Every structure is written in C-alpha cells, then in structure tokens.
Amino acid sequence: IIAQMAGGFIQRSRLTEKLSHINTDLQIEIDEKNVYQSLLAAEKELLSTTLMSLGEGVIITDKDGLIVLFNKAAESITGYQSLEIFEKPLYSVFQIIDPKTNSIMPEIIDNLYQMSRAQVEEPNYKPPTLITRSGERILISSSISMLKNPDGQFMGHVIVFQNVTEKQLADAQSALSQKMEAIGQLAAGIAHEINTPIQYIGDNLRFLQKSISRFSEMVEACHLLENDQPVRQDCVDHLLEIKKQTKIEHYIKESPVAVQEALDGVERVRKIVLAMREFSHPSEKEKKLADINHGIETTVVISRNEWKYSVELETDLDPELPPVFCQIDEINQVILNMIINSVHAIEEVIPPGSDQKGKINISTKKAGDHVIIKIRDSGKGIPEEIKQRIFDPFFTTKGVGKGTGQGLSLAHQIIIKKHHGTINVDSAVGTGTTFTIDLPIEEPE
C-alpha cells in the first residue's frame, strides 16, 4: 500500500510539474500572441497613417468593388469625403471619360488595368480625364494593383492616382518655350532676312513712283499735240524733247522689271512669315499625317541667316515621299538643331575672313515602310571618343554661349522615344558628319 501511495505521489508530482510547464508554455504563447497583436495593430496603424498621408490619391476596394479606404489626397483630388463614399461602388465616385465617345467609361476596373499598361508601354500615352464631385474635369495619372491575402486569395484592388493637369500644362509650356527660345536665337537673322526684300521692295516702289511721274509728263505733252490741229512742227519738237528729258523709254523698259522684283520681294517676305508662323505654332497634342519635305523647307527658310554666310545648303527631297504620322513641329525642331550644329562644325574649320564655304546637304527618301532623313555636313567631324556621348543631356564641346548641350539630346528624345524611330551618326575627324534619322511612316502597333 505504501509503495502504491508512493508511486501515486510520484506520478501526481510529475503531472503537476508537466502541467506547470504546460501553463508556463501557454502563458509564453499568450504573451507572444499579445506582442504579435500589438505589433500587428501598430503596423496596421502605421500603414493606415502612411496611406492617409501620401501625396497621391489611394483608393482600396474589396472584392465586390466597394470602397473600403479613401485617403486624404483622394479626397482633395476628387472632392469627395471618405465618410460619404465608404462602401460605395468605385464606379459611382471614380468616373473617367472615354476619349473616343466622350462618355463615362463602363467597367472602370478593367479600363484602369488597360490604362496602367498603356501608361508604361506607350511613349505618347495621353492621361485620362476624371470628373470630380464638382463636375470639374482633370487629367490624372493612375495605376491599379490586385490585393491578395497571404494565401493568395483575391481581396480587392488598390488604385493610386494623382492630378497631372498642371504638369501637362507645364510640359506643353516648356515645349513651347524651347521652340520660342530657338525662334529668339534666330530672331536677328530672321529680321535681316525680312529687311532685305523689304528694302528692295521700297526701292522698286520709289522707282515706279518716279516712272509714273515721267509717264504723266509724256501723256500731258501728247495731249497738247493732240489738241493742236493741224500739227505744228514746234509741237512735235516739244514732244520729242520731253521724251528725251524724261528718258521715257528707259522707264518703259525697267518698270515691268521693278514690278516683278517687288512681287518677288513680297513673296520672299510671305514665305518667311509663313515659315515663322508654322515653326512657332504650339505643338499638336496628337500625331497626324504630315509632309516631312515641307517641314524641312520651312526650317531651311527660317534658319537661312544662320548658314548663308558660311555654308552652301542643298536639299535633295524625294518628291514621292509619303506623308508621315508624326508631330511635325517636333521634327522641324530636330532639323533646326541639326542644321545649327552643322553650321557651327563647319565654321570651326573655315579660316576667319575667308570666302570659303562649307556644305550641308539634307535629303529624304522612302525605304519600305520608313522614311530616311539625312543631314550631311563638311564640318570638323566628331572624335571617336566622344561620339557615344553626343546625345547625353547638357553634353557640349562648344564654348560658353555657343550651346547648352540640349539640342542633340532633345533630338534623340523626340525621334526615339516619341516617334519610335532611330537616329544614328557617322563621322570622322576632318571629313564631316552625317546624321541619319529613320522614321516609321505609320504609328507602330
């Protein structure tokens, strides 16, 4: 009996000790769980605070498309308050205009995914328009992601967006400013180009004014002769004397020439003004079919004073060149930058005061479904060691005041990023440089 009691005591002691260990382990687990819950609550609060304080609008929906989070920036951008739209369908608040139909897009979630992909893949992506609570239309940049739990189960969507209306306006203004800066740099030359034909228009008009005076004297003498019946010899002699004094035959011969020169001057001014208007016109927001040859001719006209003293500029433009789907004002800007670069390269190898002139040749041709533009010059050429850097922003080998290093960088951005084309350079020191621009005729799919 004592042995049994001793055995029971030992067994109870072991059970008590085991129970104590279990209680201790359980308490540890409870403490750890409380710690984890506290950390999770703190993390949740931190995440919520972060989302609410982000500068971009954030909307989170559940799997049914109902709004469960609407941060402060989203309130500011859309005009809605989070309390009034909580658990409301996303489409009732986030209303985007379809640019093709000018109506509110259906299936907003699917369209947001499509726009997110287009924003990454399309260089000329156009931001969509969102209608705010007040009815104002603003441009937005947005992205959308699927929300899943740790097990991979779908829980909803996260939409991040921002108002880019001011940025779009600023970008458009910046592009216009760059263009007007180029016009400003050419302004003195353009003024000279206009002044020259205006001057000989004035000279020819003064000649015609004098011619009319001489014609009037001759007509008056003829009237006197006409009224003198019968005609006396002294009247005939007077008429012949007037003819000699007025040099009427000279004015009869030269007046048509003066008229033609004046008309040529007017046409020259008209072309310069038209070229300036076309070049300085604000950028088209969208690409459209355009005449590349005409764009080159326009650019050659407005840059004439930059090159006419040191360069013979020739064009070899394919008359059968098809229209190209592009933003022609930006292509014109590229051609202008190329011409000015070529002029500067040529001027570096021509001795000061020399009558010698360099050469620039601009040609176009069709090659399959592409158009090739080549700008060749007889300038100093580009050293091999810097050839790879010429398209870098702000890279320049010119002296202070001769260039900012943005011309070729801008050309690279316009041709490659905006027009899906290529721009290559072939150059050697002492032999000149050739830039080759390859543009697709149609917009690539």
C-alpha positions as MATLAB code, in Angstrom:
seq = 'IIAQMAGGFIQRSRLTEKLSHINTDLQIEIDEKNVYQSLLAAEKELLSTTLMSLGEGVIITDKDGLIVLFNKAAESITGYQSLEIFEKPLYSVFQIIDPKTNSIMPEIIDNLYQMSRAQVEEPNYKPPTLITRSGERILISSSISMLKNPDGQFMGHVIVFQNVTEKQLADAQSALSQKMEAIGQLAAGIAHEINTPIQYIGDNLRFLQKSISRFSEMVEACHLLENDQPVRQDCVDHLLEIKKQTKIEHYIKESPVAVQEALDGVERVRKIVLAMREFSHPSEKEKKLADINHGIETTVVISRNEWKYSVELETDLDPELPPVFCQIDEINQVILNMIINSVHAIEEVIPPGSDQKGKINISTKKAGDHVIIKIRDSGKGIPEEIKQRIFDPFFTTKGVGKGTGQGLSLAHQIIIKKHHGTINVDSAVGTGTTFTIDLPIEEPE';
ca = [
       0.000    0.000    0.000;
       2.835    2.375    0.942;
       4.546    1.529   -2.345;
       1.353    2.233   -4.245;
       0.874    5.536   -2.416;
       4.477    6.492   -3.101;
       4.037    5.594   -6.785;
       0.846    7.683   -6.980;
       2.566   10.608   -5.291;
       5.420   10.483   -7.732;
       3.018   10.274  -10.671;
       1.000   13.239   -9.378;
       4.200   15.198   -8.851;
       5.210   14.529  -12.413;
       1.760   15.502  -13.721;
       1.816   18.643  -11.597;
       5.274   19.534  -12.954;
       4.147   18.783  -16.519;
       1.005   20.872  -16.033;
       3.147   23.684  -14.659;
       5.367   23.505  -17.742;
       2.305   23.486  -19.993;
       0.884   26.516  -18.160;
       4.224   28.267  -18.490;
       4.413   27.478  -22.219;
       0.801   28.561  -22.661;
       1.478   31.828  -20.883;
       4.506   32.381  -23.106;
       2.352   31.743  -26.178;
      -0.307   34.124  -24.855;
       2.328   36.771  -24.185;
       3.836   36.252  -27.643;
       0.380   36.441  -29.208;
      -0.312   39.686  -27.343;
       3.014   41.057  -28.561;
       2.231   39.993  -32.137;
      -1.244   41.524  -31.884;
       0.252   44.755  -30.580;
       2.841   44.768  -33.386;
       0.154   43.966  -35.940;
      -2.061   46.757  -34.598;
       0.892   49.175  -34.677;
       1.810   48.079  -38.201;
      -1.812   48.419  -39.286;
      -1.957   51.901  -37.747;
       1.349   52.840  -39.390;
       0.151   51.545  -42.761;
      -3.152   53.372  -42.407;
      -1.401   56.592  -41.370;
       1.070   56.245  -44.254;
      -1.685   55.624  -46.797;
      -3.735   58.503  -45.468;
      -0.778   60.913  -45.601;
       0.521   60.017  -49.070;
       0.589   62.814  -51.624;
      -1.011   60.512  -54.211;
      -4.653   59.552  -54.004;
      -5.181   55.989  -52.755;
      -8.429   54.046  -53.043;
      -8.785   50.459  -51.803;
     -11.810   48.372  -52.752;
     -12.995   44.971  -51.578;
     -13.549   42.075  -53.958;
     -17.017   43.415  -54.818;
     -15.610   46.774  -55.919;
     -16.849   48.660  -52.842;
     -14.587   51.368  -51.415;
     -13.038   50.494  -48.040;
     -10.264   53.127  -47.910;
     -10.158   56.631  -49.337;
      -7.150   58.707  -48.255;
      -6.825   62.471  -47.796;
      -5.201   63.052  -51.184;
      -8.053   61.139  -52.866;
     -10.490   63.458  -51.060;
      -8.551   66.518  -52.231;
      -8.322   65.366  -55.860;
     -11.910   64.111  -56.297;
     -13.765   66.435  -53.904;
     -15.498   63.512  -52.162;
     -15.226   62.870  -48.422;
     -14.285   59.358  -47.251;
     -17.319   59.062  -44.960;
     -19.798   59.770  -47.754;
     -18.362   57.206  -50.164;
     -17.411   54.409  -47.737;
     -18.639   51.031  -49.073;
     -19.977   52.681  -52.210;
     -19.144   51.215  -55.659;
     -15.941   52.566  -57.190;
     -17.692   53.487  -60.463;
     -20.003   55.905  -58.615;
     -17.028   58.011  -57.486;
     -14.150   57.340  -59.885;
     -15.688   58.455  -63.188;
     -13.311   58.619  -66.168;
     -14.181   59.998  -69.599;
     -13.714   57.748  -72.629;
     -11.853   59.991  -75.158;
     -13.430   58.134  -78.098;
     -17.064   58.527  -77.025;
     -16.739   61.458  -74.595;
     -18.895   59.494  -72.155;
     -18.129   57.901  -68.779;
     -16.214   54.641  -69.118;
     -18.087   51.470  -68.106;
     -16.217   48.636  -66.381;
     -13.890   51.078  -64.658;
     -11.684   48.365  -63.091;
     -10.893   46.717  -66.452;
     -10.233   50.086  -68.063;
      -7.903   51.112  -65.236;
      -5.805   47.989  -65.832;
      -5.660   48.781  -69.565;
      -4.620   52.377  -68.869;
      -1.931   51.221  -66.423;
      -0.391   49.045  -69.131;
      -0.685   51.774  -71.771;
       0.991   54.293  -69.465;
       4.081   52.049  -69.330;
       4.117   50.771  -72.912;
       3.053   53.801  -74.972;
       5.532   56.730  -75.223;
       2.762   59.128  -76.300;
       0.268   57.996  -73.693;
      -2.416   60.595  -73.083;
      -3.631   60.891  -69.460;
      -7.340   60.146  -68.945;
      -9.855   62.722  -67.741;
     -11.535   62.309  -64.334;
     -14.766   64.077  -63.379;
     -14.604   65.437  -59.823;
     -17.517   65.864  -57.410;
     -17.935   69.498  -58.551;
     -18.025   68.458  -62.223;
     -14.524   69.766  -62.959;
     -12.530   67.718  -65.459;
      -8.912   66.985  -64.567;
      -6.140   64.872  -66.093;
      -4.878   62.035  -63.916;
      -2.062   59.523  -63.875;
      -3.103   56.227  -62.291;
      -2.064   52.662  -61.533;
      -4.035   49.717  -60.199;
      -2.940   46.515  -58.447;
      -4.711   43.419  -57.251;
      -4.926   42.942  -53.475;
      -4.401   39.382  -52.187;
      -4.148   37.796  -48.723;
      -1.134   35.655  -47.665;
      -2.876   32.570  -49.072;
      -3.102   34.194  -52.492;
      -6.857   34.721  -52.339;
      -8.231   37.799  -54.134;
      -9.366   40.533  -51.724;
      -9.844   43.633  -53.885;
      -7.937   46.374  -55.708;
      -5.579   49.243  -54.835;
      -5.794   52.354  -57.074;
      -3.089   55.019  -56.812;
      -3.594   58.249  -58.771;
      -2.616   61.900  -58.941;
      -3.734   65.091  -60.642;
      -1.342   65.803  -63.546;
      -3.287   68.648  -65.145;
      -0.775   71.296  -64.068;
       2.139   69.061  -65.076;
       0.688   68.562  -68.546;
       0.221   72.312  -68.935;
       3.761   72.909  -67.674;
       5.182   70.330  -70.111;
       3.311   71.925  -73.009;
       4.542   75.358  -71.941;
       8.097   74.023  -71.641;
       7.979   72.603  -75.173;
       6.654   75.906  -76.470;
       9.343   77.784  -74.527;
      12.080   75.662  -76.112;
      10.635   76.381  -79.521;
      10.333   80.118  -78.831;
      13.900   80.096  -77.484;
      15.030   78.744  -80.849;
      12.983   81.433  -82.617;
      14.517   84.040  -80.303;
      18.029   82.907  -81.171;
      17.156   83.195  -84.861;
      15.230   86.462  -84.481;
      18.013   88.826  -85.576;
      18.708   86.702  -88.641;
      15.020   86.454  -89.499;
      14.666   90.227  -89.149;
      17.591   90.650  -91.554;
      16.057   88.152  -93.966;
      12.810   90.161  -93.964;
      14.568   93.539  -94.111;
      16.480   92.731  -97.316;
      13.440   92.075  -99.549;
      11.537   94.899  -97.850;
      14.393   97.220  -98.804;
      14.335   96.386 -102.498;
      10.521   96.398 -102.496;
      10.828  100.003 -101.273;
      13.497  100.820 -103.864;
      11.369   99.442 -106.701;
       8.248  101.232 -105.480;
      10.154  104.527 -105.456;
      11.341  103.796 -108.997;
       7.749  103.102 -110.071;
       6.634  106.325 -108.395;
       9.213  108.219 -110.463;
       8.158  106.290 -113.586;
       4.537  107.360 -113.124;
       5.699  110.974 -112.892;
       7.616  110.624 -116.182;
       4.659  108.916 -117.856;
       2.423  111.787 -116.696;
       4.735  114.368 -118.313;
       4.726  112.388 -121.541;
       0.936  111.985 -121.538;
       0.494  115.720 -120.944;
       2.769  116.500 -123.932;
       0.763  114.085 -126.082;
      -2.474  115.833 -125.056;
      -1.013  119.158 -126.197;
      -0.068  117.656 -129.536;
      -3.477  116.057 -129.885;
      -5.255  119.386 -129.347;
      -3.020  121.203 -131.841;
      -4.690  120.765 -135.232;
      -3.114  120.857 -137.695;
       0.021  119.555 -136.010;
       2.805  122.091 -135.904;
       6.464  121.136 -136.103;
       7.308  123.016 -132.916;
       4.788  120.839 -131.018;
       6.388  117.712 -132.389;
       9.800  119.008 -131.388;
       8.464  119.733 -127.871;
       7.161  116.150 -127.580;
      10.493  114.734 -128.691;
      12.291  116.942 -126.181;
      10.029  115.728 -123.353;
      10.716  112.140 -124.428;
      14.442  112.801 -124.267;
      14.314  114.607 -120.911;
      12.117  112.040 -119.175;
      14.063  109.057 -120.558;
      10.683  107.505 -121.046;
      11.996  104.507 -122.989;
      14.200  103.589 -120.003;
      11.235  103.727 -117.632;
       9.044  101.761 -120.059;
      11.722   99.068 -120.206;
      12.571   98.941 -116.481;
       9.098   99.349 -114.933;
       7.994   95.729 -115.542;
      11.302   94.572 -114.050;
      10.718   96.741 -110.984;
       7.197   95.365 -110.589;
       8.464   91.778 -110.808;
      11.267   92.413 -108.295;
       8.765   93.981 -105.890;
       6.461   90.966 -106.270;
       9.427   88.634 -105.712;
      10.248   90.567 -102.532;
       6.659   90.293 -101.316;
       6.713   86.545 -101.997;
      10.008   86.193 -100.127;
       8.586   88.004  -97.080;
       5.402   85.927  -97.302;
       7.405   82.691  -97.230;
       9.496   83.837  -94.261;
       6.434   84.924  -92.260;
       4.586   81.693  -93.137;
       7.619   79.634  -92.121;
       7.862   81.510  -88.813;
       4.165   81.001  -88.145;
       4.350   77.281  -88.887;
       7.523   76.777  -86.863;
       6.372   78.728  -83.803;
       2.843   77.286  -83.753;
       2.084   75.471  -80.449;
       2.690   71.727  -80.589;
      -0.074   69.439  -81.703;
      -1.024   67.188  -78.795;
      -1.508   64.231  -81.103;
       0.364   62.932  -84.114;
      -1.102   63.279  -87.571;
      -0.006   62.748  -91.165;
       2.411   65.499  -92.194;
       4.627   66.497  -95.133;
       8.243   66.000  -93.983;
       9.632   67.725  -97.088;
       7.578   70.843  -96.444;
       8.710   70.855  -92.813;
      12.363   70.742  -93.910;
      11.840   73.563  -96.423;
      10.181   75.671  -93.716;
      13.085   75.092  -91.333;
      15.664   75.915  -94.018;
      13.880   79.225  -94.683;
      13.829   80.437  -91.080;
      17.436   79.360  -90.446;
      18.821   80.912  -93.655;
      20.607   83.784  -91.970;
      22.407   81.273  -89.724;
      24.040   79.472  -92.639;
      24.061   81.681  -95.745;
      27.399   83.415  -94.947;
      29.417   80.245  -94.319;
      27.503   77.367  -95.910;
      26.037   76.283  -99.213;
      22.921   74.373  -98.180;
      21.372   71.975 -100.667;
      18.272   69.827 -100.400;
      17.542   66.597 -102.223;
      13.964   65.850 -101.199;
      12.113   62.881 -102.636;
       9.044   64.316 -104.433;
       7.240   60.985 -103.969;
       7.786   60.946 -100.207;
       4.548   59.866  -98.488;
       3.059   61.755  -95.515;
       4.449   60.560  -92.185;
       2.441   60.029  -88.999;
       4.270   62.395  -86.637;
       4.285   65.667  -84.698;
       5.753   67.786  -87.489;
       6.677   70.756  -85.311;
       8.914   68.488  -83.221;
      10.556   67.047  -86.353;
      11.156   70.634  -87.521;
      12.832   71.362  -84.188;
      15.150   68.369  -84.694;
      16.086   69.510  -88.229;
      16.775   73.038  -86.960;
      19.062   71.703  -84.212;
      20.913   69.589  -86.775;
      21.383   72.500  -89.187;
      22.730   74.798  -86.480;
      25.075   72.073  -85.190;
      26.375   71.518  -88.721;
      26.910   75.262  -89.269;
      28.924   75.524  -86.032;
      31.011   72.464  -87.008;
      31.754   73.989  -90.427;
      32.631   77.418  -89.002;
      35.283   75.777  -86.821;
      37.256   74.652  -89.894;
      36.823   77.761  -92.081;
      39.521   80.428  -91.503;
      38.143   83.755  -90.202;
      37.524   86.264  -93.008;
      37.716   83.545  -95.662;
      35.387   83.457  -98.665;
      35.425   79.683  -98.411;
      32.128   77.968  -97.667;
      31.244   74.575  -96.270;
      28.434   72.321  -97.472;
      25.281   70.946  -95.884;
      23.057   68.512  -97.743;
      19.620   67.450  -96.499;
      17.978   64.526  -98.272;
      14.860   62.424  -97.840;
      13.800   59.087  -99.302;
      11.332   56.282  -98.687;
      12.704   52.908  -97.578;
       9.961   50.305  -97.225;
       7.559   51.453  -94.524;
      10.045   54.020  -93.237;
      11.286   57.472  -94.256;
      15.008   58.283  -94.120;
      16.273   61.823  -93.497;
      19.994   62.501  -93.861;
      21.832   65.676  -92.837;
      25.428   65.727  -94.139;
      27.976   68.433  -93.430;
      31.615   69.131  -94.283;
      32.453   70.220  -90.733;
      35.301   69.172  -88.487;
      33.775   65.781  -87.602;
      33.264   64.139  -84.219;
      36.144   62.384  -82.410;
      35.507   58.696  -81.762;
      35.996   59.068  -78.005;
      33.007   61.430  -77.629;
      30.718   60.007  -80.308;
      28.831   57.914  -77.740;
      28.168   60.971  -75.559;
      26.777   63.475  -78.064;
      23.161   62.598  -77.212;
      23.708   62.981  -73.460;
      21.830   65.906  -71.862;
      23.977   69.039  -71.438;
      26.998   67.481  -73.168;
      28.689   70.029  -75.432;
      32.135   70.738  -76.849;
      31.236   74.306  -77.753;
      32.485   77.349  -75.939;
      30.473   79.358  -73.410;
      27.478   80.998  -75.053;
      27.610   78.762  -78.154;
      25.386   75.949  -76.918;
      23.660   74.361  -73.925;
      24.197   70.728  -74.924;
      20.459   70.074  -75.181;
      19.975   70.184  -78.963;
      21.029   66.610  -79.790;
      19.615   65.273  -76.516;
      16.228   66.759  -77.434;
      16.532   65.326  -80.956;
      17.266   61.875  -79.516;
      14.233   62.066  -77.220;
      11.881   63.248  -79.979;
      12.961   60.713  -82.604;
      13.404   57.600  -80.443;
      11.034   57.987  -77.506;
       8.211   59.930  -79.126;
       8.328   58.674  -82.722;
       9.701   55.113  -82.344;
      12.440   55.931  -84.845;
      16.229   55.818  -84.803;
      18.948   58.445  -85.108;
      22.498   57.460  -85.990;
      25.709   59.370  -86.564;
      28.527   58.575  -88.969;
      31.505   60.865  -88.505;
      35.276   61.077  -88.692;
      37.540   63.961  -87.782;
      38.341   66.045  -90.866;
      35.713   64.504  -93.148;
      32.420   65.799  -91.726;
      29.371   64.232  -90.157;
      26.189   62.539  -91.364;
      23.131   62.176  -89.143;
      20.589   59.602  -90.332;
      17.042   59.761  -88.998;
      14.764   56.775  -89.619;
      11.045   57.357  -89.014;
       8.187   54.857  -89.389;
       5.567   56.136  -91.827;
       2.705   54.748  -89.741;
       2.371   54.571  -85.956;
       3.786   51.196  -84.769;
       1.187   48.948  -83.136;
];
